[in-house]
Amino acid sequence: IGRNLVYFAETDSTNSQAQRLAEEGAPDGTVVVADGQRSGKGRMGRTWASPTGVNLYTSVLLRPAVSPLRAPQLSFVAALAVARAVREHCGLAAEVKWPNDILLDHAKVAGLLSEMNAESERIHYVVLGIGLNVNMEAEQFPADLRYPATSLKLAAGHAWERAPLARHLYHVLEELYEQFLDQGFAPIARQWEALCPWRGRRIEVDRGADRVCGTFAGIDEYGALLLDIDGNAPLKIYAGDVRPL
Ligand code: BTN
């Protein structure tokens, strides 16, 4: 991962750039990284605040020979890689939040947007877009955030160089991606759950159309959230926003 690396001082969105490169045939493991984005994309059609020169905006193009049904699993691979890179490189106690957020001190420090091009049996490519708030200051965050946000600088009290952190992230991501290809999703899911503080706790899930409350019981073999509501079979949730109660 990152042997083929494309850098932009500024671009619309590294995910959009990676998709363009993918359509042109760029190889598995291609990385796009930008200093700033004019229209950073977030999950569920939201925007991602992308001021220039402070954060990490990067997208990784993968072409795994697995069923498209397994594509969501790759987002967990990437979220886990970000949490581990922050822990190992910065010594900060990063945790994960379903589906693919990374938390520090109970605030969101990174998010992930995966976009895929596939047909029924085959993935053409997956783009894993990672936005990590590195040196962002409190006043640079949008005012209307749905969830509290932070940066590595706010959490640690000093700024971080982005390039060594990015290198470490690509390294961990490659290791976990290889583990995923060799051993499947189970070891990734267990590592992800070990960094998720909410197991056994009461949470609320906003599914857009409605909200459901229950006890967080982990993730299933595809990454769906398992919500215990009444002690019977857990409810499987595939998309939504989660908060602790
Ligand atoms: C989220 O909503 O939590 C996901 C945010 C993902 C942001 C990253 S920044 C790099 C890549 N390019 C984008 O346009 N989005 C992702």
Residues whose N, C-alpha, C, O or C-beta is under 5 A from the ligand:
A	BS01	BTN	S13 T14 N15 S39 G40 K41 G42 R43 W48 Y57 T58 G111 L112 L113 G129 I130 G131
